[in-house]
Amino acid sequence: MTGETDFETWLGALLSDRDHQGRTWAVHGQTEVSREALRAGVSRARGILEAHGVTAGSTVAVQVLPSFTLLWSLFALWTAGAQVMLLDPRLTPAETTRLLELCEPQFRLTSGTSAQPFTPFRDECEVVVERRPAGRAAQGPHRLLQFSSGSTGLPKVIGRTGASLRGEVVRFGLLPDMPGPGERVLLLSSLAHSFGLVGGVLHALAAGVELHFVGSLRPKELLRVAAGHRVNAVLGVPAHFDLLGRVAAPPALPDLRLAVSGGEILPAETYDRFRERYGVRIGQAYGMTETGIIATDLTGRDAPPAVGLPAPGMGTEVVDGTLRVQLPDNPYLHADADDRYVDGWLNTRDRCTVRAGSGVLEITGRTDTMVAIGGLKVDLTEVESVLAEHPAVSEVVVVYGEAIEAHLVVERALPRAELLAWCKERLSPHKIPKAFHFRTGLPRTSNGKLVRNRELLHTAREHSRRMVAR
C-alpha cells in the first residue's frame, strides 16, 4: 500500500470514525452539522463528481467560496484519489487563467462568482463542474497543489503529497496545547491556505474538535459567537486579533484559553492589546505553504518576534541569518530558475535568529520581495510586472511600508483611475498599490540597480520634480 493510498484510507477512516459518532462537526449561524451529516455531504459530493467522470488520478481545480460545500467537495475528491489544485476564489479572471494554463487540470469546480477580500462563510453554495478536455491527469503523487508568487513574478506551483499532509496533521496533534476532543474552535483563517485547511480543518477532524465559522468580521459578531458558543480557541491572522483588541469593553470569555495567529508577523502592539483585553496571550503558528507548520508557540509565552520552537519532526537551521527547513523533496513542481531548495534544505527567505539556551526561533522579516497583508502573501515583483506592462509606464519599483506603494516613471500624464482599472483587471484586491508616486526618474545604486529601499525612495523623491496625474 502506497503512502498516497494511506492518505485516502486515513481520511476515509476519519470521516467514518465511530468514536466521534453523534458529535457536532461544525457550526455556522443556526446550522449545526453532525459527523453523520458530514459523511452524507461528502458521499453526495463524491457521487456527483464521479458522475462527471472524476476518478483516481484526476486533476481538479477547486475555486469554491468558503462553505461547507467547499469542505465536503475537498474530502470527496481526496477520498476518490483525485489531485486537488486549490485556487483562492479571490483571484481575478486573469490570475485564474494563468494558473489553469500552467497546471492544465482536467476539471474545474467553481461557484460561478468571484470572492471579495472578505467573503462570508456560508452553509452551501452552487458548484459548477467544468470538464476540460485538454487537461492532463496527475503526473505525480501530490494530493494538493497550492500557489505562491515566484521570483520572476510568475506563480510557483507547490505540491503536497498525502504523506506530507498527514504528517503535518500528526505534528499538530503532538503539540500539547492544540485543541482536543470536544473543544470548540472559532476558525477565522482562510480555507484556501495551509494553516486554516490543515491546522484548522484537518486537525479538527482528526482530533474530534468542533469548528465554528462566522459570516461577518464585525467584532461584535465575532465576540457573540465566541461567548455564545463558549469557544475555547480562536485561529486567525494578526488582522483578526487586531480587530478584537480594539473593542473597548468586550464581554468576558471565560472559556477562551487559546488564540493562535498565523500567516504573517504578529505586531507587538496587537499582542499586548489583546492580552490586556482578554487575559489571553496570542500564540503563533509559523509555517509556509511549501512546508506546512514549522514552529509554534501556541500559548504566546514569548512575545513577538518569537514564533516558538520547531514543530515535532521539523529540521531547521539558520545560515547567514536566514532560516532553512529540511524537506525530503523539492516542493516546487514548475520551478522558475530558483535555487531555494538545495540538497534537502529549503531556504525560507525569512530572517531568523535562535535564542541561546532555549532554541526559540525569532522571525524578524524577509530577505526578498515577499510581504504578507492580512495573512495573504504578495510578491512585489508580481505587482511590478503588471504595472510595467502598461504602455505608458517606462520604469516602476513597488515597495511596502504601511501599504503597497508604486514609484513610477511614465511617458504621459497617467490618471490614477486608469492605473487602478489596469490593476483591478490583473491583480487580486489585496495586491493593488494604495499609493502611486510619479517620478521623472528612479534612483539607482552605484552599479546601476534600481533602489528598492522605501525610505531612500522617499528621500530622493523630495529632491526631484514630481509629476502628479490629475
C-alpha positions in Angstrom: 0.0 0.0 0.0 1.5 3.4 -1.0 1.7 6.4 1.2 -0.9 8.2 -1.0 -3.3 5.3 -0.7 -2.7 5.5 3.0 -3.8 9.1 2.9 -7.1 8.2 1.2 -7.7 5.4 3.7 -6.7 7.6 6.6 -9.1 10.4 5.6 -11.9 7.9 4.9 -11.4 6.4 8.4 -11.5 9.9 10.0 -14.8 10.6 8.2 -16.4 7.4 9.4 -14.8 7.4 12.9 -17.4 5.9 15.2 -15.6 7.3 18.3 -16.9 10.7 17.3 -20.4 9.5 16.3 -23.1 11.8 17.5 -20.7 14.7 17.9 -21.1 18.0 16.1 -18.5 18.6 13.4 -19.1 22.2 12.7 -21.4 25.2 13.4 -22.3 28.2 11.3 -25.1 30.6 12.5 -28.1 28.4 13.1 -26.7 25.5 11.1 -25.2 22.6 13.1 -23.5 19.8 11.1 -23.1 16.5 12.8 -20.5 13.9 11.8 -23.2 11.9 10.2 -24.3 14.9 8.1 -20.7 15.5 7.1 -20.4 11.9 5.8 -23.6 12.3 3.9 -22.4 15.6 2.4 -19.1 14.0 1.3 -20.9 11.0 -0.1 -23.3 13.2 -2.1 -20.5 15.3 -3.4 -18.5 12.3 -4.4 -21.4 10.8 -6.3 -21.9 14.0 -8.3 -18.1 14.2 -9.1 -17.9 10.6 -10.2 -20.9 11.1 -12.4 -18.9 13.9 -14.2 -16.0 11.5 -14.7 -13.8 12.3 -11.7 -11.7 9.3 -10.7 -8.5 8.4 -9.0 -5.7 10.3 -10.6 -8.0 13.1 -12.0 -6.7 16.6 -11.6 -9.3 19.1 -10.3 -9.0 22.8 -9.8 -11.2 23.9 -6.9 -12.2 27.5 -6.7 -15.3 27.4 -4.5 -16.5 30.0 -2.0 -15.8 29.3 1.7 -18.6 27.0 2.8 -19.5 23.5 3.9 -19.9 22.7 0.3 -16.2 23.5 -0.3 -15.1 21.3 2.5 -17.1 18.2 1.6 -16.1 18.7 -2.0 -12.4 18.6 -0.9 -13.0 15.5 1.2 -14.9 13.8 -1.7 -12.0 14.5 -4.1 -9.3 13.3 -1.8 -11.1 10.1 -0.8 -11.7 9.4 -4.5 -7.9 9.7 -5.1 -8.0 12.9 -7.1 -5.4 15.6 -7.1 -6.8 19.0 -5.9 -5.5 22.3 -7.2 -6.8 24.7 -4.6 -7.4 28.2 -6.1 -8.3 31.1 -3.9 -11.8 32.4 -5.0 -10.5 36.0 -4.6 -8.2 35.6 -7.7 -9.1 37.7 -10.7 -10.0 36.0 -14.0 -6.6 36.9 -15.4 -4.8 35.3 -12.4 -7.0 32.2 -12.6 -6.4 31.8 -16.3 -2.7 31.9 -15.8 -2.8 29.1 -13.2 -5.1 27.0 -15.3 -2.8 27.3 -18.3 0.2 26.4 -16.1 -1.3 23.3 -14.4 -3.8 22.1 -17.1 -6.4 20.4 -14.8 -9.0 18.0 -16.3 -11.8 19.5 -14.2 -12.6 22.8 -12.6 -15.1 23.4 -9.8 -16.4 27.0 -9.3 -19.1 28.8 -7.5 -20.0 30.9 -10.6 -18.8 34.1 -8.8 -15.6 35.6 -7.5 -15.0 36.5 -3.9 -14.2 39.8 -2.2 -11.3 40.4 0.2 -13.6 39.1 2.9 -16.3 36.7 1.6 -18.7 35.5 4.3 -18.7 31.8 5.1 -22.0 30.2 4.0 -23.6 26.8 4.6 -23.9 25.8 0.9 -23.2 27.3 -2.4 -23.6 26.5 -6.1 -20.9 24.3 -7.6 -20.3 24.3 -11.4 -18.3 21.3 -12.6 -16.5 22.1 -15.8 -14.7 19.4 -17.8 -11.5 20.5 -19.5 -10.8 18.0 -22.4 -7.2 19.3 -22.9 -6.3 18.8 -19.2 -3.8 16.3 -18.0 -4.1 13.6 -15.4 -1.9 13.7 -12.3 1.8 13.5 -13.1 3.0 12.6 -9.6 1.9 11.6 -6.1 0.8 15.0 -4.9 -2.7 15.3 -3.4 -2.8 19.1 -3.0 -1.4 21.8 -5.3 -1.2 25.4 -3.9 0.3 28.5 -5.3 2.5 31.4 -4.3 4.3 34.1 -6.3 7.7 33.2 -7.8 10.9 35.2 -8.0 10.1 36.2 -11.6 6.6 37.4 -10.8 5.2 34.1 -12.2 3.3 31.8 -9.8 5.1 28.9 -8.1 3.2 25.6 -8.0 3.7 23.9 -4.7 2.9 20.2 -4.3 1.9 18.4 -1.1 1.8 14.6 -1.0 -0.7 12.7 1.0 2.2 11.7 3.3 3.1 15.4 3.8 -0.4 16.4 4.7 -1.0 13.5 7.0 2.5 14.2 8.6 1.5 17.8 9.3 -1.7 16.8 11.0 0.3 14.4 13.1 2.7 17.2 14.0 -0.2 19.4 15.1 -1.6 16.6 17.2 1.7 16.2 19.0 1.6 19.8 20.3 0.2 19.5 23.8 -1.7 22.8 23.7 -3.6 22.2 20.4 -7.4 22.0 20.8 -8.5 18.5 21.7 -11.7 16.3 21.7 -14.8 18.2 22.5 -13.2 21.6 22.4 -14.7 24.4 20.3 -12.6 26.4 17.8 -13.5 29.6 16.1 -11.8 29.3 12.7 -11.1 32.7 11.0 -8.1 31.6 8.9 -8.7 31.2 5.2 -9.6 27.7 4.0 -7.6 28.3 0.9 -4.3 28.4 2.9 -2.4 25.8 4.8 -2.9 27.0 8.4 -6.7 27.1 8.1 -7.0 24.0 6.0 -4.5 21.7 7.8 -4.1 23.2 11.3 -7.8 24.1 11.4 -10.0 21.7 9.4 -7.9 18.5 9.1 -6.6 18.7 12.7 -10.1 19.3 14.0 -11.4 16.3 12.0 -8.6 14.1 13.4 -8.9 15.3 17.0 -12.6 15.5 17.4 -12.7 19.3 17.7 -15.9 21.3 17.0 -15.4 24.0 14.4 -17.2 27.3 14.3 -17.4 29.7 11.3 -18.7 33.2 11.0 -20.4 35.1 8.2 -19.1 38.5 9.3 -15.8 40.0 10.6 -17.6 42.7 12.6 -16.0 42.4 16.1 -19.4 42.3 17.8 -20.3 39.2 15.7 -17.0 37.5 16.4 -17.5 38.1 20.1 -21.1 37.0 20.0 -20.1 33.7 18.6 -17.1 33.3 20.9 -19.2 34.0 24.0 -22.4 32.3 22.9 -20.7 29.0 21.9 -18.1 29.1 24.7 -15.3 28.9 22.3 -12.0 27.5 23.7 -9.7 28.7 20.9 -9.5 31.2 18.0 -7.3 30.6 15.0 -6.7 33.6 12.7 -4.3 36.2 11.3 -3.0 39.3 13.0 -5.7 41.4 11.5 -8.4 39.4 13.2 -6.8 39.8 16.6 -6.2 43.5 16.0 -10.0 43.9 15.4 -10.8 42.1 18.6 -8.2 44.0 20.5 -9.7 47.3 19.6 -13.1 46.6 21.3 -13.1 48.9 24.3 -15.2 46.8 26.6 -15.5 43.2 25.3 -17.6 40.6 27.1 -15.9 38.1 29.3 -14.7 35.0 27.5 -14.1 32.6 30.4 -13.7 29.5 28.2 -11.1 31.1 25.9 -7.7 29.5 26.6 -6.0 29.8 23.2 -5.6 32.5 20.5 -3.3 31.5 17.7 -2.1 33.7 14.8 -0.5 32.5 11.6 0.2 33.9 8.1 2.4 36.9 8.9 4.5 38.6 11.6 2.4 39.4 14.7 2.8 43.1 15.7 3.8 43.6 19.3 1.1 46.1 19.9 -1.6 43.6 18.8 -0.2 41.0 21.2 -0.2 43.5 24.1 -3.6 44.9 23.4 -5.3 41.5 23.1 -3.7 40.3 26.3 -4.9 43.4 28.1 -8.5 43.0 26.8 -9.0 39.2 27.2 -6.3 38.0 29.6 -5.0 35.6 26.9 -1.7 35.9 25.1 -1.7 35.4 21.3 0.3 32.4 20.3 1.9 31.8 16.9 1.9 29.1 14.3 4.7 29.8 11.9 4.9 28.0 8.6 4.9 28.1 4.8 2.8 26.8 2.0 5.8 24.7 0.9 6.3 23.1 4.3 3.3 23.4 6.4 3.8 24.1 10.1 7.5 24.9 11.0 7.4 26.3 14.6 4.9 27.1 17.2 4.4 29.0 20.5 0.7 28.3 20.8 0.2 29.9 24.2 2.2 33.0 23.4 4.7 32.5 26.2 7.3 34.5 24.2 6.3 37.9 22.7 6.9 38.7 19.1 9.2 38.4 17.2 9.5 35.0 18.7 7.5 32.3 16.9 8.4 29.4 19.2 10.2 26.1 19.0 10.4 23.9 15.8 7.4 21.6 15.5 8.0 17.9 16.2 10.0 16.3 13.4 10.9 19.6 11.7 14.6 20.1 11.0 15.7 23.7 10.9 19.0 25.6 10.7 20.0 29.3 10.4 22.5 30.1 7.6 23.8 33.6 7.1 20.8 34.9 9.2 18.2 33.1 7.1 16.1 30.1 8.2 16.3 26.9 6.3 14.0 23.9 6.7 14.7 20.3 5.9 12.3 18.7 3.4 12.5 15.2 1.8 11.6 16.5 -1.7 11.6 19.7 -3.7 8.1 21.2 -3.2 8.1 23.1 -6.4 6.5 21.4 -9.4 7.2 24.1 -12.0 10.4 25.7 -10.9 11.3 29.2 -12.2 15.1 29.1 -12.1 15.0 29.4 -8.3 17.6 27.9 -6.0 15.6 27.9 -2.8 15.7 24.1 -2.5 19.2 22.6 -2.4 20.4 19.3 -1.0 17.3 18.6 1.0 17.0 22.1 2.5 14.5 24.9 1.7 15.5 28.5 2.1 12.5 30.2 3.7 14.0 33.7 3.0 12.9 34.7 6.4 15.4 36.5 8.6 15.8 34.5 11.7 17.8 34.3 15.0 17.8 31.5 17.5 17.6 32.4 21.2 20.6 31.0 23.1 19.7 28.3 25.6 16.0 27.9 24.6 16.2 27.2 20.8 13.2 29.6 20.3 13.1 31.0 16.7 12.7 34.7 16.2 11.5 35.8 12.7 12.4 39.5 12.1 11.5 40.0 8.4 12.0 38.9 4.8 15.1 38.8 2.7 13.2 39.0 -0.6 10.2 40.8 -2.1 7.5 38.7 -0.4 5.2 40.5 2.1 2.1 39.4 3.9 -1.0 41.5 4.0 -3.9 40.4 6.2 -2.5 36.8 6.1 -2.3 36.8 2.3 1.2 36.6 0.6 2.1 39.2 -2.0 5.3 39.1 -4.1 6.0 42.7 -5.0 7.7 41.7 -8.2 4.4 40.4 -9.5 2.8 43.8 -8.9 5.8 45.4 -10.6 5.5 43.2 -13.7 1.8 44.0 -14.0 2.4 47.8 -13.8 5.4 47.5 -16.2 3.1 46.0 -18.8 1.1 49.3 -19.0 2.1 51.0 -22.3 2.6 54.4 -20.5 4.9 53.1 -17.8 8.6 53.1 -18.6 10.0 52.2 -15.1 8.5 51.1 -11.9 9.5 50.0 -8.4 7.0 48.6 -5.9 7.8 48.7 -2.2 5.9 48.1 1.1 5.6 50.2 4.2 2.2 50.6 5.8 0.8 49.5 2.5 1.9 48.6 -1.0 3.1 51.7 -3.0 4.4 52.1 -6.5 7.0 54.6 -7.7 6.7 55.1 -11.5 8.3 56.9 -14.4 5.6 57.4 -17.1 5.6 58.7 -20.7 2.5 60.7 -20.4 0.1 62.1 -17.8 -1.4 58.9 -16.3 -4.6 59.3 -14.2 -4.6 57.2 -11.0 -8.1 55.9 -12.0 -6.6 54.4 -15.2 -3.8 52.7 -13.2 -6.3 51.3 -10.8 -8.5 50.0 -13.5 -5.4 48.3 -15.1 -4.5 46.7 -11.8 -8.1 45.5 -11.0 -8.2 43.6 -14.2 -4.9 41.7 -13.4 -4.4 41.6 -9.7 -6.4 40.5 -6.6 -7.6 43.4 -4.5 -5.0 42.9 -1.7 -2.2 43.2 -4.3 -3.2 46.6 -5.7 -1.0 49.5 -4.6 -2.6 52.0 -2.3 -0.3 54.9 -3.4 1.2 55.8 -6.8 4.1 58.2 -6.8 5.0 59.7 -10.2 8.7 60.5 -10.8 10.9 61.9 -13.5 13.4 59.2 -12.8 14.0 56.4 -10.3 17.2 56.4 -8.1 19.8 53.7 -8.8 22.7 52.3 -6.9 26.4 52.9 -8.0 26.2 49.7 -10.0 23.1 50.7 -11.8 20.4 48.7 -9.9 17.1 50.3 -9.0 16.9 51.4 -5.4 14.2 49.3 -3.6 14.5 50.9 -0.2 11.3 52.7 0.7 13.0 55.3 2.9 15.6 56.1 0.2 13.0 56.4 -2.5 11.0 58.9 -0.5 14.2 60.9 0.4 15.2 61.0 -3.3 11.6 62.0 -4.2 11.8 65.1 -2.0 14.7 66.3 -4.1 13.3 65.7 -7.5 10.4 67.0 -9.6 7.2 65.0 -9.1 4.7 64.5 -11.8 1.2 64.5 -10.5 -1.5 62.9 -12.6 -4.9 64.6 -12.4 
